[in-house]
Amino acid sequence: MTTEREIRAALNAVIDPCSVAAGCAAGLDDMGLVRHVALHDEPDGAHVEVVIAVTEYGCLMGAPFATEAYKVLTATPGIAHVDVRLDERFDWEPEDMSDAYRARLHRHRSGRYGVIPIRVLDSAQPAQRQPANGVTR
């Protein structure tokens, strides 16, 4: 029999591209985008219903997430039927991410501290722009 834990693990194979762009890849479940999982035993296998969210109203990943979730779940042994729906609410918060992913993201962000050079300006003097190399005014 398929369990909710197995379903969530399978959905975690669908990676959020924004997390990749941030340098710390995460799957749908770790991102907190799997809103609901329901399993129903049927004679030919499990019927799985999942509801997937996106992080914000303007996110274009809803349809690709649903498509990839459907593909992953239909390829999972023991699952006969899959229904994937998108959450109508846009109420995702960073706190929805798994504790493990939040900790990994924090380590990643802490590790890149200082990578972007920052020049501290003396607040007593006005900032002066430096011309780009080879550009004269």
LUMKOL-982084 format. One line per field, with one value per atom (N, C-alpha, C, O): residue number from 1; atom name; residue in one letter; x, y, z. Coordinates in nm, 4 decimals. Layout:
seq <- c(NUM|...)
atom <- c(CA|...)
type <- c(A|...)
u <- c(X|...)
v <- c(Y|...)
w <- c(Z|...)
//
This chain:
seq <- c(1|1|1|1|2|2|2|2|3|3|3|3|4|4|4|4|5|5|5|5|6|6|6|6|7|7|7|7|8|8|8|8|9|9|9|9|10|10|10|10|11|11|11|11|12|12|12|12|13|13|13|13|14|14|14|14|15|15|15|15|16|16|16|16|17|17|17|17|18|18|18|18|19|19|19|19|20|20|20|20|21|21|21|21|22|22|22|22|23|23|23|23|24|24|24|24|25|25|25|25|26|26|26|26|27|27|27|27|28|28|28|28|29|29|29|29|30|30|30|30|31|31|31|31|32|32|32|32|33|33|33|33|34|34|34|34|35|35|35|35|36|36|36|36|37|37|37|37|38|38|38|38|39|39|39|39|40|40|40|40|41|41|41|41|42|42|42|42|43|43|43|43|44|44|44|44|45|45|45|45|46|46|46|46|47|47|47|47|48|48|48|48|49|49|49|49|50|50|50|50|51|51|51|51|52|52|52|52|53|53|53|53|54|54|54|54|55|55|55|55|56|56|56|56|57|57|57|57|58|58|58|58|59|59|59|59|60|60|60|60|61|61|61|61|62|62|62|62|63|63|63|63|64|64|64|64|65|65|65|65|66|66|66|66|67|67|67|67|68|68|68|68|69|69|69|69|70|70|70|70|71|71|71|71|72|72|72|72|73|73|73|73|74|74|74|74|75|75|75|75|76|76|76|76|77|77|77|77|78|78|78|78|79|79|79|79|80|80|80|80|81|81|81|81|82|82|82|82|83|83|83|83|84|84|84|84|85|85|85|85|86|86|86|86|87|87|87|87|88|88|88|88|89|89|89|89|90|90|90|90|91|91|91|91|92|92|92|92|93|93|93|93|94|94|94|94|95|95|95|95|96|96|96|96|97|97|97|97|98|98|98|98|99|99|99|99|100|100|100|100|101|101|101|101|102|102|102|102|103|103|103|103|104|104|104|104|105|105|105|105|106|106|106|106|107|107|107|107|108|108|108|108|109|109|109|109|110|110|110|110|111|111|111|111|112|112|112|112|113|113|113|113|114|114|114|114|115|115|115|115|116|116|116|116|117|117|117|117|118|118|118|118|119|119|119|119|120|120|120|120|121|121|121|121|122|122|122|122|123|123|123|123|124|124|124|124|125|125|125|125|126|126|126|126|127|127|127|127|128|128|128|128|129|129|129|129|130|130|130|130|131|131|131|131|132|132|132|132|133|133|133|133|134|134|134|134|135|135|135|135|136|136|136|136|137|137|137|137)
atom <- c(N|CA|C|O|N|CA|C|O|N|CA|C|O|N|CA|C|O|N|CA|C|O|N|CA|C|O|N|CA|C|O|N|CA|C|O|N|CA|C|O|N|CA|C|O|N|CA|C|O|N|CA|C|O|N|CA|C|O|N|CA|C|O|N|CA|C|O|N|CA|C|O|N|CA|C|O|N|CA|C|O|N|CA|C|O|N|CA|C|O|N|CA|C|O|N|CA|C|O|N|CA|C|O|N|CA|C|O|N|CA|C|O|N|CA|C|O|N|CA|C|O|N|CA|C|O|N|CA|C|O|N|CA|C|O|N|CA|C|O|N|CA|C|O|N|CA|C|O|N|CA|C|O|N|CA|C|O|N|CA|C|O|N|CA|C|O|N|CA|C|O|N|CA|C|O|N|CA|C|O|N|CA|C|O|N|CA|C|O|N|CA|C|O|N|CA|C|O|N|CA|C|O|N|CA|C|O|N|CA|C|O|N|CA|C|O|N|CA|C|O|N|CA|C|O|N|CA|C|O|N|CA|C|O|N|CA|C|O|N|CA|C|O|N|CA|C|O|N|CA|C|O|N|CA|C|O|N|CA|C|O|N|CA|C|O|N|CA|C|O|N|CA|C|O|N|CA|C|O|N|CA|C|O|N|CA|C|O|N|CA|C|O|N|CA|C|O|N|CA|C|O|N|CA|C|O|N|CA|C|O|N|CA|C|O|N|CA|C|O|N|CA|C|O|N|CA|C|O|N|CA|C|O|N|CA|C|O|N|CA|C|O|N|CA|C|O|N|CA|C|O|N|CA|C|O|N|CA|C|O|N|CA|C|O|N|CA|C|O|N|CA|C|O|N|CA|C|O|N|CA|C|O|N|CA|C|O|N|CA|C|O|N|CA|C|O|N|CA|C|O|N|CA|C|O|N|CA|C|O|N|CA|C|O|N|CA|C|O|N|CA|C|O|N|CA|C|O|N|CA|C|O|N|CA|C|O|N|CA|C|O|N|CA|C|O|N|CA|C|O|N|CA|C|O|N|CA|C|O|N|CA|C|O|N|CA|C|O|N|CA|C|O|N|CA|C|O|N|CA|C|O|N|CA|C|O|N|CA|C|O|N|CA|C|O|N|CA|C|O|N|CA|C|O|N|CA|C|O|N|CA|C|O|N|CA|C|O|N|CA|C|O|N|CA|C|O|N|CA|C|O|N|CA|C|O|N|CA|C|O|N|CA|C|O|N|CA|C|O|N|CA|C|O|N|CA|C|O|N|CA|C|O|N|CA|C|O|N|CA|C|O|N|CA|C|O|N|CA|C|O|N|CA|C|O|N|CA|C|O|N|CA|C|O|N|CA|C|O|N|CA|C|O|N|CA|C|O|N|CA|C|O|N|CA|C|O)
type <- c(M|M|M|M|T|T|T|T|T|T|T|T|E|E|E|E|R|R|R|R|E|E|E|E|I|I|I|I|R|R|R|R|A|A|A|A|A|A|A|A|L|L|L|L|N|N|N|N|A|A|A|A|V|V|V|V|I|I|I|I|D|D|D|D|P|P|P|P|C|C|C|C|S|S|S|S|V|V|V|V|A|A|A|A|A|A|A|A|G|G|G|G|C|C|C|C|A|A|A|A|A|A|A|A|G|G|G|G|L|L|L|L|D|D|D|D|D|D|D|D|M|M|M|M|G|G|G|G|L|L|L|L|V|V|V|V|R|R|R|R|H|H|H|H|V|V|V|V|A|A|A|A|L|L|L|L|H|H|H|H|D|D|D|D|E|E|E|E|P|P|P|P|D|D|D|D|G|G|G|G|A|A|A|A|H|H|H|H|V|V|V|V|E|E|E|E|V|V|V|V|V|V|V|V|I|I|I|I|A|A|A|A|V|V|V|V|T|T|T|T|E|E|E|E|Y|Y|Y|Y|G|G|G|G|C|C|C|C|L|L|L|L|M|M|M|M|G|G|G|G|A|A|A|A|P|P|P|P|F|F|F|F|A|A|A|A|T|T|T|T|E|E|E|E|A|A|A|A|Y|Y|Y|Y|K|K|K|K|V|V|V|V|L|L|L|L|T|T|T|T|A|A|A|A|T|T|T|T|P|P|P|P|G|G|G|G|I|I|I|I|A|A|A|A|H|H|H|H|V|V|V|V|D|D|D|D|V|V|V|V|R|R|R|R|L|L|L|L|D|D|D|D|E|E|E|E|R|R|R|R|F|F|F|F|D|D|D|D|W|W|W|W|E|E|E|E|P|P|P|P|E|E|E|E|D|D|D|D|M|M|M|M|S|S|S|S|D|D|D|D|A|A|A|A|Y|Y|Y|Y|R|R|R|R|A|A|A|A|R|R|R|R|L|L|L|L|H|H|H|H|R|R|R|R|H|H|H|H|R|R|R|R|S|S|S|S|G|G|G|G|R|R|R|R|Y|Y|Y|Y|G|G|G|G|V|V|V|V|I|I|I|I|P|P|P|P|I|I|I|I|R|R|R|R|V|V|V|V|L|L|L|L|D|D|D|D|S|S|S|S|A|A|A|A|Q|Q|Q|Q|P|P|P|P|A|A|A|A|Q|Q|Q|Q|R|R|R|R|Q|Q|Q|Q|P|P|P|P|A|A|A|A|N|N|N|N|G|G|G|G|V|V|V|V|T|T|T|T|R|R|R|R)
u <- c(0.0839|0.0000|0.0886|0.1921|0.0470|0.1178|0.0792|-0.0363|0.1775|0.1517|0.1642|0.2201|0.1117|0.1244|0.2711|0.3112|0.3495|0.4929|0.5594|0.6422|0.5238|0.5786|0.5336|0.6105|0.4082|0.3556|0.4330|0.4752|0.4515|0.5246|0.6699|0.7256|0.7310|0.8688|0.8749|0.9681|0.7766|0.7724|0.7543|0.8187|0.6681|0.6448|0.7671|0.7845|0.8504|0.9710|1.0722|1.1689|1.0509|1.1375|1.1074|1.1865|0.9937|0.9599|1.0238|0.9838|1.1230|1.2046|1.1497|1.1142|1.1437|1.1025|1.2183|1.3244|1.2014|1.3121|1.3595|1.4754|1.2730|1.3166|1.4145|1.5061|1.3962|1.4912|1.6259|1.7309|1.6228|1.7476|1.8185|1.9398|1.7423|1.8009|1.8613|1.9587|1.8029|1.8556|1.9791|2.0433|2.0111|2.1300|2.1091|2.2061|1.9835|1.9544|1.8256|1.7171|1.8396|1.7238|1.6362|1.6850|1.5042|1.4068|1.2902|1.2501|1.2369|1.1197|0.9914|0.9925|0.8804|0.7502|0.7148|0.6624|0.7434|0.7055|0.7942|0.7445|0.9252|1.0144|0.9802|0.9968|0.9329|0.8940|0.7612|0.7241|0.6900|0.5605|0.4494|0.3472|0.4689|0.3714|0.2721|0.1766|0.2930|0.1967|0.0975|0.1285|-0.0211|-0.1208|-0.2076|-0.2542|-0.2294|-0.3215|-0.2866|-0.2580|-0.2892|-0.2704|-0.3806|-0.3998|-0.4520|-0.5536|-0.5312|-0.5059|-0.5407|-0.5234|-0.6504|-0.7084|-0.6925|-0.8094|-0.7713|-0.7281|-0.7873|-0.7586|-0.8694|-0.9878|-0.8291|-0.9229|-0.8719|-0.7549|-0.9566|-0.9143|-0.7913|-0.7109|-0.7760|-0.6635|-0.5434|-0.4443|-0.5498|-0.4395|-0.4907|-0.6116|-0.3994|-0.4372|-0.4860|-0.4352|-0.5846|-0.6300|-0.5728|-0.6011|-0.4921|-0.4243|-0.4792|-0.4911|-0.5123|-0.5539|-0.4548|-0.4278|-0.4005|-0.3093|-0.3513|-0.4051|-0.3251|-0.3462|-0.2101|-0.1421|-0.1722|-0.0421|-0.0629|-0.1532|0.0213|0.0144|0.1331|0.2262|0.1277|0.2425|0.2733|0.1922|0.3908|0.4335|0.3649|0.3537|0.3189|0.2523|0.1594|0.1673|0.0726|-0.0300|0.0272|-0.0299|0.1358|0.1922|0.2807|0.3339|0.2983|0.3851|0.3261|0.2085|0.4088|0.3656|0.3896|0.3686|0.4327|0.4711|0.3568|0.3788|0.2381|0.1268|0.1026|0.1007|0.0841|0.0575|0.1769|0.1574|0.3002|0.4134|0.4271|0.4591|0.4035|0.4087|0.3048|0.3353|0.1828|0.0751|0.1082|0.0854|0.1611|0.1975|0.3068|0.2958|0.4109|0.5215|0.4771|0.5197|0.3928|0.3412|0.2613|0.2747|0.1792|0.1006|0.1929|0.1706|0.2957|0.3897|0.4604|0.4705|0.5087|0.5813|0.4900|0.5298|0.3693|0.2795|0.2277|0.2148|0.1979|0.1499|0.2605|0.2312|0.3861|0.4983|0.5311|0.6161|0.4653|0.4915|0.4160|0.2946|0.4880|0.4210|0.3099|0.3242|0.1991|0.0869|-0.0170|-0.1223|0.0115|-0.0851|-0.1556|-0.0918|-0.2872|-0.3661|-0.4288|-0.4409|-0.4686|-0.5370|-0.4782|-0.4477|-0.4633|-0.4060|-0.4914|-0.5252|-0.5253|-0.5916|-0.5029|-0.4728|-0.4614|-0.3800|-0.4589|-0.5044|-0.4745|-0.5420|-0.4495|-0.3599|-0.4725|-0.3978|-0.4793|-0.6010|-0.4118|-0.4767|-0.5262|-0.4533|-0.6473|-0.7054|-0.6555|-0.6638|-0.6036|-0.5553|-0.4087|-0.3354|-0.3688|-0.2289|-0.1787|-0.1504|-0.1685|-0.1376|-0.0055|0.0164|0.0819|0.2105|0.2942|0.2982|0.3601|0.4506|0.5821|0.5818|0.6940|0.8212|0.8170|0.8910|0.7325|0.7196|0.6612|0.6686|0.6031|0.5477|0.6571|0.6313|0.7792|0.8896|0.9209|0.8987|0.9721|1.0077|1.1206|1.2008|1.1251|1.2308|1.3685|1.4621|1.3795|1.5087|1.5522|1.6692|1.4568|1.4941|1.5262|1.6205|1.4490|1.4795|1.6200|1.6928|1.6581|1.7924|1.8979|2.0006|1.8734|1.9676|1.9796|2.0897|1.8674|1.8671|1.9431|2.0177|1.9231|1.9943|2.1457|2.2231|2.1878|2.3310|2.3847|2.4951|2.3068|2.3496|2.3666|2.4671|2.2674|2.2745|2.3861|2.4526|2.4074|2.5155|2.6512|2.7447|2.6623|2.7883|2.8291|2.9474|2.7352|2.7710|2.7853|2.8024|2.7783|2.7965|2.9329|3.0335|2.9361|3.0617|3.1024|3.2042|3.0270|3.0614|3.0436|3.1238|2.9410|2.9167|2.9951|2.9697|3.0897|3.1698|3.0840|3.0063|3.1003|3.0258|3.1266|3.2202|3.1064|3.1954|3.1193|3.0157|3.1700|3.1064|3.1476|3.2661|3.0485|3.0747|3.0727|2.9948|3.1571|3.1593|3.0354|3.0181|2.9508|2.8250|2.8473|2.7570|2.9660|2.9935|3.0231|3.0134|3.0590|3.0917|2.9884|2.9442|2.9508|2.8549|2.9175|3.0378|2.8351|2.8825|2.9218|2.8523|3.0313|3.0772|3.0775|3.1304|3.0187|3.0140|3.1477|3.2075|3.1921|3.3144|3.2771|3.1895|3.3423|3.3114|3.3568|3.4539|3.2856|3.3219|3.4572|3.4962|3.5279|3.6596|3.6542|3.5718|3.7421|3.7517|3.6466|3.6444|3.5600|3.4548|3.4919|3.5182|3.4936|3.5219|3.3996|3.3163|3.3912|3.2744|3.3176|3.2341)
v <- c(-0.1191|0.0000|0.1257|0.1304|0.2234|0.3506|0.4377|0.4387|0.5110|0.5964|0.7434|0.7765|0.8297|0.9734|1.0146|1.1005|0.9538|0.9853|0.9542|1.0320|0.8423|0.8046|0.9023|0.9373|0.9458|1.0430|1.1737|1.2304|1.2209|1.3468|1.3347|1.4296|1.2196|1.1984|1.2017|1.2582|1.1416|1.1439|1.2872|1.3277|1.3629|1.5018|1.5896|1.6929|1.5493|1.6256|1.6134|1.6894|1.5186|1.5059|1.6151|1.6379|1.6823|1.7956|1.9184|1.9616|1.9733|2.0811|2.2178|2.2416|2.3061|2.4441|2.5195|2.5315|2.5707|2.6381|2.7649|2.8037|2.8291|2.9489|2.9115|2.9880|2.7950|2.7504|2.7187|2.7404|2.6678|2.6407|2.7718|2.7831|2.8706|3.0022|3.0655|3.1403|3.0352|3.0881|3.0107|3.0473|2.9028|2.8259|2.7156|2.6583|2.6841|2.5836|2.5102|2.5424|2.4116|2.3433|2.2755|2.2190|2.2831|2.2193|2.1653|2.2230|2.0537|1.9942|2.0563|2.1387|2.0153|2.0737|2.0580|2.1506|1.9410|1.9215|2.0034|2.0655|2.0046|2.0857|2.2340|2.3071|2.2786|2.4192|2.4503|2.5669|2.3475|2.3695|2.3917|2.4524|2.3426|2.3646|2.2495|2.2610|2.1394|2.0288|2.0571|2.0389|2.1013|2.1464|2.0344|2.0416|1.9302|1.8241|1.6960|1.6978|1.5852|1.4529|1.3632|1.3546|1.2971|1.1998|1.0712|1.0742|0.9591|0.8268|0.7461|0.7446|0.6799|0.5929|0.4601|0.4554|0.3521|0.2195|0.1784|0.1917|0.1282|0.0769|-0.0594|-0.0913|-0.1394|-0.2744|-0.2774|-0.3703|-0.1788|-0.1797|-0.0987|-0.0879|-0.0421|0.0366|0.1598|0.1801|0.2416|0.3605|0.4725|0.4916|0.5445|0.6682|0.7803|0.7890|0.8658|0.9724|1.1065|1.1337|1.1896|1.3265|1.4192|1.4044|1.5151|1.6122|1.7526|1.7749|1.8453|1.9871|2.0539|2.0401|2.1263|2.1922|2.3428|2.3914|2.4154|2.5617|2.6201|2.5490|2.7495|2.8254|2.9318|2.9582|2.9918|3.0833|3.2185|3.2849|3.2601|3.3898|3.3938|3.3092|3.4914|3.5041|3.5052|3.4423|3.5737|3.5879|3.4729|3.4766|3.3708|3.2579|3.1804|3.1442|3.1559|3.0863|2.9357|2.8654|2.8862|2.7462|2.6522|2.5313|2.7018|2.6165|2.5011|2.3855|2.5304|2.4246|2.3301|2.2086|2.3814|2.2879|2.2014|2.0830|2.2583|2.1783|2.0668|1.9518|2.1005|2.0006|1.8913|1.7735|1.9285|1.8311|1.7373|1.6156|1.7930|1.7110|1.6242|1.5093|1.6771|1.5981|1.4791|1.3679|1.5020|1.3943|1.2870|1.1678|1.3288|1.2331|1.1496|1.0275|1.2164|1.1468|1.0478|0.9346|1.0899|1.0033|0.8867|0.7758|0.9094|0.7972|0.6949|0.5793|0.7350|0.6425|0.5677|0.4787|0.6028|0.5401|0.4076|0.4039|0.2974|0.1674|0.1701|0.2295|0.1046|0.0942|0.2035|0.1984|0.3023|0.4109|0.3894|0.3787|0.3834|0.3576|0.4844|0.4985|0.5760|0.6979|0.8179|0.8111|0.9284|1.0496|1.1692|1.1879|1.2491|1.3778|1.4849|1.4798|1.5815|1.6920|1.8200|1.8488|1.8958|2.0253|2.1337|2.1083|2.2547|2.3704|2.4397|2.4538|2.4821|2.5537|2.6880|2.7597|2.7210|2.8490|2.9661|3.0814|2.9359|3.0423|3.0711|2.9834|3.1889|3.2279|3.2739|3.3918|3.1771|3.2102|3.1495|3.1335|3.1159|3.0568|3.1556|3.2745|3.1064|3.1852|3.1087|2.9860|3.1772|3.1056|3.0023|2.9040|3.0230|2.9281|2.7952|2.6961|2.7917|2.6669|2.5693|2.4497|2.6195|2.5326|2.4355|2.4662|2.3190|2.2212|2.2768|2.3585|2.2313|2.2749|2.2407|2.3201|2.1222|2.0795|2.1711|2.2079|2.2077|2.2950|2.4360|2.4987|2.4858|2.6194|2.6228|2.7205|2.5171|2.5109|2.5054|2.5725|2.4260|2.4162|2.5490|2.5901|2.6163|2.7469|2.8499|2.9319|2.8447|2.9369|2.9130|3.0083|2.7859|2.7547|2.8038|2.8578|2.7851|2.8293|2.9811|3.0325|3.0505|3.1972|3.2484|3.3462|3.1844|3.2252|3.2005|3.2780|3.0942|3.0592|3.1525|3.1615|3.2213|3.3127|3.4566|3.5474|3.4781|3.6110|3.6637|3.5940|3.7847|3.8468|3.8183|3.8705|3.7375|3.7072|3.8300|3.8542|3.9067|4.0289|4.1406|4.1715|4.2011|4.3048|4.4263|4.4758|4.4714|4.5877|4.6920|4.6622|4.8133|4.9229|5.0131|5.0695|5.0259|5.1093|5.2540|5.2850|5.3412|5.4830|5.5571|5.5251|5.6544|5.7396|5.8278|5.9036|5.8189|5.8944|6.0450|6.1228|6.0873|6.2304|6.2936|6.4154|6.2123|6.2661|6.2148|6.1002|6.3011|6.2562|6.1486|6.1497|6.0577|5.9499|6.0065|6.0917|5.9596|6.0022|5.8812|5.7755|5.8980|5.7896|5.7808|5.8821|5.6612|5.6377|5.6035|5.5198|5.6668|5.6323|5.4894|5.4403|5.4242|5.2898|5.2931|5.3955|5.1823|5.1747|5.2201|5.1720|5.3128|5.3595|5.4603|5.5022|5.5011|5.5968|5.7307|5.7403|5.8320|5.9667|6.0522|6.0262|6.1532|6.2424|6.3810|6.4706)
w <- c(0.0000|0.0000|0.0000|0.0664|-0.0731|-0.0815|0.0376|0.0804|0.0907|0.2063|0.1665|0.0619|0.2512|0.2272|0.2249|0.1464|0.3101|0.3145|0.1796|0.1321|0.1188|-0.0125|-0.1207|-0.2103|-0.1113|-0.2084|-0.1967|-0.2975|-0.0753|-0.0545|-0.1001|-0.1553|-0.0777|-0.1232|-0.2760|-0.3333|-0.3415|-0.4882|-0.5383|-0.6351|-0.4736|-0.5151|-0.4889|-0.5535|-0.3954|-0.3674|-0.4809|-0.4858|-0.5722|-0.6904|-0.7930|-0.8846|-0.7779|-0.8653|-0.8014|-0.6934|-0.8693|-0.8120|-0.8517|-0.9672|-0.7536|-0.7766|-0.8421|-0.7809|-0.9647|-1.0335|-0.9633|-0.9782|-0.8882|-0.8146|-0.7045|-0.6745|-0.6443|-0.5421|-0.6066|-0.5460|-0.7281|-0.8007|-0.8302|-0.8127|-0.8751|-0.9058|-0.7804|-0.7887|-0.6648|-0.5385|-0.4917|-0.3932|-0.5644|-0.5312|-0.4303|-0.3805|-0.3988|-0.2967|-0.3363|-0.2879|-0.4248|-0.4837|-0.3788|-0.2810|-0.4026|-0.3128|-0.3937|-0.4948|-0.3470|-0.4091|-0.3576|-0.2661|-0.4181|-0.3834|-0.2358|-0.1739|-0.1798|-0.0397|0.0528|0.1468|0.0275|0.1109|0.1023|0.2000|-0.0128|-0.0284|0.0398|0.0530|0.0829|0.1471|0.0464|0.0785|-0.0757|-0.1814|-0.1972|-0.2740|-0.1261|-0.1277|-0.0157|0.1020|-0.0531|0.0452|0.1003|0.2140|0.0193|0.0619|-0.0121|-0.1318|0.0605|0.0006|0.0557|0.1770|-0.0331|0.0079|-0.0702|-0.1907|-0.0012|-0.0617|-0.0423|0.0663|-0.1474|-0.1408|-0.2041|-0.3192|-0.1285|-0.1834|-0.2780|-0.2472|-0.3941|-0.4933|-0.5369|-0.5153|-0.5973|-0.6360|-0.7282|-0.7199|-0.8143|-0.9097|-0.8617|-0.9340|-0.7424|-0.6881|-0.6174|-0.6058|-0.5702|-0.4932|-0.5854|-0.6959|-0.5370|-0.6017|-0.5158|-0.3963|-0.5781|-0.5064|-0.5503|-0.6698|-0.4542|-0.4816|-0.4126|-0.2934|-0.4880|-0.4279|-0.4689|-0.5773|-0.3796|-0.4075|-0.3937|-0.2921|-0.4981|-0.5023|-0.5092|-0.5774|-0.4379|-0.4356|-0.5105|-0.5484|-0.5308|-0.5800|-0.4747|-0.3859|-0.4858|-0.3802|-0.3835|-0.2804|-0.5007|-0.5085|-0.6285|-0.7175|-0.6300|-0.7322|-0.8743|-0.9634|-0.8968|-1.0305|-1.0748|-1.1857|-0.9920|-1.0261|-1.1435|-1.1428|-1.2431|-1.3643|-1.3572|-1.4560|-1.2435|-1.2318|-1.1955|-1.1872|-1.1740|-1.1336|-1.2296|-1.1875|-1.3569|-1.4550|-1.4700|-1.4704|-1.4824|-1.4895|-1.3640|-1.3744|-1.2462|-1.1239|-1.1286|-1.0970|-1.1677|-1.1734|-1.2741|-1.2470|-1.3891|-1.4917|-1.4425|-1.4570|-1.3850|-1.3351|-1.2177|-1.2067|-1.1306|-1.0191|-1.0716|-1.0207|-1.1721|-1.2323|-1.2899|-1.2688|-1.3622|-1.4225|-1.3160|-1.3280|-1.2123|-1.1058|-1.0346|-1.0072|-1.0050|-0.9291|-1.0119|-0.9602|-1.1387|-1.2212|-1.2461|-1.2769|-1.2335|-1.2494|-1.1199|-1.1197|-1.0118|-0.8818|-0.8719|-0.8919|-0.8407|-0.8287|-0.7242|-0.6173|-0.7573|-0.6646|-0.6797|-0.6162|-0.7631|-0.7842|-0.9181|-1.0228|-0.9121|-1.0322|-1.0890|-1.2107|-1.0022|-1.0460|-0.9721|-0.8530|-1.0464|-0.9873|-1.0261|-1.1430|-0.9272|-0.9493|-0.8870|-0.7678|-0.9677|-0.9180|-0.9392|-1.0499|-0.8332|-0.8423|-0.7909|-0.7104|-0.8386|-0.7897|-0.6816|-0.6934|-0.5779|-0.4685|-0.5201|-0.5886|-0.4876|-0.5315|-0.4484|-0.4907|-0.3299|-0.2424|-0.2728|-0.3186|-0.2483|-0.2649|-0.1286|-0.1071|-0.0366|0.1017|0.1485|0.2685|0.0547|0.0923|0.1716|0.1400|0.2737|0.3566|0.3682|0.3591|0.3880|0.4057|0.5179|0.5137|0.6171|0.7269|0.6807|0.7534|0.5604|0.5066|0.4641|0.4501|0.4435|0.4042|0.5175|0.6346|0.4821|0.5852|0.6714|0.6262|0.7950|0.8860|0.8292|0.8387|0.7704|0.7144|0.6002|0.5905|0.5134|0.4016|0.4512|0.4028|0.5465|0.6002|0.6594|0.6415|0.7295|0.7879|0.6778|0.6872|0.5734|0.4614|0.3889|0.3523|0.3679|0.3016|0.3850|0.3315|0.5158|0.6047|0.5960|0.5872|0.5984|0.5860|0.4522|0.4449|0.3474|0.2144|0.2103|0.1615|0.2621|0.2612|0.3509|0.3168|0.4637|0.5536|0.4900|0.5103|0.4141|0.3503|0.2395|0.2068|0.1817|0.0736|0.1210|0.0397|0.2530|0.3083|0.2675|0.2803|0.2191|0.1809|0.0379|-0.0075|-0.0349|-0.1737|-0.2607|-0.3509|-0.2353|-0.3114|-0.2429|-0.1264|-0.3138|-0.2489|-0.2140|-0.2957|-0.0928|-0.0454|-0.0006|0.0737|-0.0462|-0.0086|0.0874|0.0521|0.2058|0.3068|0.2811|0.2689|0.2730|0.2505|0.3823|0.4721|0.3926|0.5104|0.5040|0.4085|0.6028|0.6002|0.6106|0.5795|0.6537|0.6657|0.5300|0.5152|0.4313|0.2991|0.1990|0.2069|0.1050|0.0038|-0.0845|-0.1106|-0.1288|-0.2167|-0.3520|-0.4074|-0.4036|-0.5354|-0.6275|-0.5932|-0.7427|-0.8391|-0.9105|-0.9467|-0.9295|-1.0033|-1.1470|-1.1689|-1.2468|-1.3852|-1.4150|-1.3573|-1.5053|-1.5464|-1.6160|-1.6721|-1.6123|-1.6747|-1.8203|-1.8982|-1.8562|-1.9944|-2.0341|-2.1498|-1.9445|-1.9774|-1.9156|-1.7957|-1.9979|-1.9462|-1.9671|-2.0539|-1.8865|-1.8951|-1.9281|-1.9398)
//
